[in-house]
Amino acid sequence: MKIKYIYQQIISHISILVVAFLVLSILFTHYIETLVYTNKADELSEYGENIIHDLQLSRDGGETVLNEYNHVLSGRNIQYMIFDGTRRIVYPTGGRILLKDEEWNKIQAGQTVTVKQERNRFEQAVTFVLLPYIEHGSFIGGILLTSPISGSREMISQINQYLWYAVVAALIVAILLSWVLSKVHVNRIKRLQEATSLVSTGDYSVKLPASNFDEIGELAEDFNEMVHKLKESNEEIESLENRRRQFMVDVSHELRTPLTTINGVIQGLKNNMIPEAEKEKSIRLVSKETNRLIRLVNENLDYEKIRSNQVKLQKSNIELLDALEIIKDQLDILADKKNNIITVESEPHVMIYADYDRLIQILINITKNSIQFTENGIISLRGKAGYKETIIEIEDNGIGIDPEDVESIWRRFYKADLSRTTNPYGEFGLGLSIVKKLVQLHDGEIEVMSEKGKGAKFIIRFPIRDLQNG
């Protein structure tokens, strides 16, 4: 059976209030009843003591005192009688007083006996008090005062009646307040429920009013934080998905060209459609395109290893001038094909703290990139010591990069010349992505400055060994 939360709240509130009111009513009724009967017994005791005192002072045997008190007490519906040491009633005359042995023993010992409710020994239910009459230190009798409890019961009943009126009024007010408060809390929870439903459908623009007033407000604040993180995660997932699609498109494009070329040459050789004089050239073309495929696969594998931090660097102090000379020696032939000149400038004994193999990989990638986009120009390799860092600059005067494309060159397969199908510079767009990851693994920084048609300048900064260890 499903019970709405608002009804659960109201039922729980009213149940607690009802139990509290019942307990308080019982305790209050008991207290009032005890208070009324105690006051009545105290009143009877006081009258009894006054009667005994006045009797002891009277000179006519007490008849006048007894008559006066009889007149006064009868108006208050109080009866009294005096008895001697043999339990015989001496005022008003006649009969013997009915007392329990325990009560008789107490008054003989000079103690006052109080009974708040007695229903059996008298004509009606009464409250009575027994006081000993002591004269010259000897017990000579006592006085019994009685008052019907009907008057006390009426008073208690009236008080209880007003108490129940108060309880009913309080319950009505409590129900109304409980309904209002429960409605407020339920509305807050319903807003949270509706917001959760919207989030489950993919709407991450939901925002709840948050506060530190109570746990629901804190929950709303946590919910907003969760939605914010979900939104960021969703945007990241969409970005990754878009990058994955673009990656597949780029890889497919890069693979299609060499595979098409290789397949065309193989079919030509198979069907004897290539002249004998062209066969050696065709085989070189197949070899070149095969090497392109191998480089593409190797670069992808290398990029994934670097991206997932599977590369372990073996850092040491390397003389920067030697490293730059090695790059020049390796790439001079490639630069000559495009009539480029590679120059090296570095201060003697400038050291760089890096992994040698990965440093060479970084420098070769950037230098080849400069050669690729430069003709009849100069590629300058410079090294110098900075403040707690080693700085490498690789600058060319080639075609440059549009300013809006500068930040995009680090993406996988990105090329400055987007018309890659007719791009004479060709090659893959993975090199700079790998470069940036490797520089970051060295705790370094890399930036590029370029203008379209005015070349590009890459600046790499590696922290020195003392800074890294410190």
Secondary structure, DSSP 8 states (H G I E B T S, - for coil): ----HHHHHHHHHHHHHHHHHHHHHHHHHHHHHHHHHHHHHHHHHHHHHHHHHHHHH-SSTTHHHHHHHHHHHHHTT-EEEEEETTSEEEETEEEE----HHHHHHHHTT--EEEEEE-SSSSS-EEEEEEEEEETTEEEEEEEEEEETHHHHHHHHHHHHHHHHHHHHHHHHHHHHHHHHHHHHHHHHHHHHHHHHHHHTT---------SSSHHHHHHHHHHHHHHHHHHHHHHHHHHHHHHHHHHHHHHHHHHHHHHHHHHHHHHHHTT-S-HHHHHHHHHHHHHHHHHHHHHHHHHHHHHHHHTT-----EEEEEHHHHHHHHHHHHHHHHHTTT-EEEEEE-TT-EEEEEHHHHHHHHHHHHHHHHHT-SS-EEEEEEEEETTEEEEEEEE-SS---GGGGGGGGSTT--SSS-GGG-TT---S-HHHHHHHHHHHTT-EEEEEE-TTS-EEEEEEEE-HHHHH-
